[in-house]
Amino acid sequence: MTRPSSGARERLLSVAARYLKRAGVAGFTLDEIANEAGCAKGLVTYHFGSKDQLVLAAAEEILRGHEAQWQQALRADSFETTVRQTWQTLLAEVRDG
């Protein structure tokens, strides 16, 4: 049996991460995620198994994004640039969740 396209999994994960940032765990249902991603609810459970597993995957995705932003800020070529980028990263996290 072949797996459905990983593009659907990535769409579902992106939508779930956006919902998680905006409204928290209680802020979405599998039906809402599937609908916004343009997939059947069964595809959500196929890829993630349950809402809990989807929430965990979305939280990990958010964390990876934050980690990449911090790493980029801390790799700046000068102290002043590092401070500026670190401050901007912190402000963006406060603003965007």
C-alpha positions as CSV (number, residue, x, y, z in Angstrom):
1,M,0.0,0.0,0.0
2,T,1.4,3.4,-0.9
3,R,1.2,6.4,1.3
4,P,-0.8,9.5,0.2
5,S,1.1,12.5,-0.8
6,S,3.3,14.1,1.9
7,G,2.0,17.4,0.6
8,A,-1.3,16.8,2.4
9,R,0.6,16.0,5.7
10,E,2.5,19.2,5.4
11,R,-0.6,21.3,4.7
12,L,-2.4,19.7,7.7
13,L,0.6,20.4,9.9
14,S,0.9,24.0,8.7
15,V,-2.8,24.7,9.3
16,A,-2.7,23.0,12.7
17,A,0.3,25.1,13.7
18,R,-1.5,28.3,12.7
19,Y,-4.6,27.3,14.7
20,L,-2.5,26.3,17.7
21,K,-0.7,29.6,17.7
22,R,-3.9,31.6,17.3
23,A,-6.3,29.8,19.7
24,G,-4.4,27.1,21.6
25,V,-5.3,23.4,21.9
26,A,-9.0,24.0,22.5
27,G,-9.1,26.3,19.5
28,F,-9.5,23.7,16.8
29,T,-11.0,20.4,15.9
30,L,-9.8,17.8,13.4
31,D,-12.8,18.7,11.2
32,E,-11.7,22.4,11.1
33,I,-8.1,21.5,10.3
34,A,-9.1,19.1,7.6
35,N,-11.6,21.5,6.1
36,E,-9.1,24.4,5.9
37,A,-6.4,22.1,4.5
38,G,-8.8,20.9,1.9
39,C,-8.6,17.2,3.1
40,A,-10.9,14.6,4.5
41,K,-10.9,14.2,8.3
42,G,-9.8,10.6,7.7
43,L,-6.5,11.9,6.1
44,V,-5.8,13.8,9.4
45,T,-6.1,10.6,11.4
46,Y,-4.2,8.7,8.8
47,H,-1.2,11.0,9.1
48,F,-1.4,11.8,12.8
49,G,-3.6,9.3,14.5
50,S,-5.4,11.6,16.9
51,K,-5.8,15.2,17.8
52,D,-3.2,14.8,20.6
53,Q,-0.7,13.6,18.1
54,L,-1.5,16.4,15.7
55,V,-1.2,19.0,18.5
56,L,2.2,17.5,19.4
57,A,3.4,17.6,15.8
58,A,2.2,21.2,15.4
59,A,3.9,22.3,18.6
60,E,7.1,20.7,17.4
61,E,6.8,22.5,14.1
62,I,6.3,25.8,15.9
63,L,9.4,25.1,18.1
64,R,11.5,24.3,15.0
65,G,10.5,27.6,13.5
66,H,11.4,29.5,16.6
67,E,14.7,27.6,17.0
68,A,15.7,28.5,13.4
69,Q,14.9,32.1,13.9
70,W,17.0,32.3,17.1
71,Q,19.9,30.4,15.5
72,Q,19.9,32.9,12.6
73,A,19.8,35.9,15.0
74,L,22.7,34.5,17.1
75,R,24.9,33.8,14.0
76,A,25.0,37.5,13.0
77,D,28.4,38.8,12.0
78,S,28.6,41.5,14.6
79,F,27.6,42.1,18.2
80,E,25.3,45.0,17.3
81,T,23.6,42.9,14.6
82,T,23.2,40.0,17.0
83,V,21.5,42.2,19.6
84,R,19.2,43.8,17.0
85,Q,18.2,40.5,15.4
86,T,17.8,38.9,18.8
87,W,15.5,41.7,19.9
88,Q,13.5,41.5,16.7
89,T,13.1,37.8,17.2
90,L,11.9,38.2,20.7
91,L,9.4,40.9,19.7
92,A,8.1,38.7,16.9
93,E,7.6,35.8,19.3
94,V,5.6,38.0,21.7
95,R,3.5,39.4,18.8
96,D,2.9,36.1,16.9
97,G,2.8,33.6,19.8
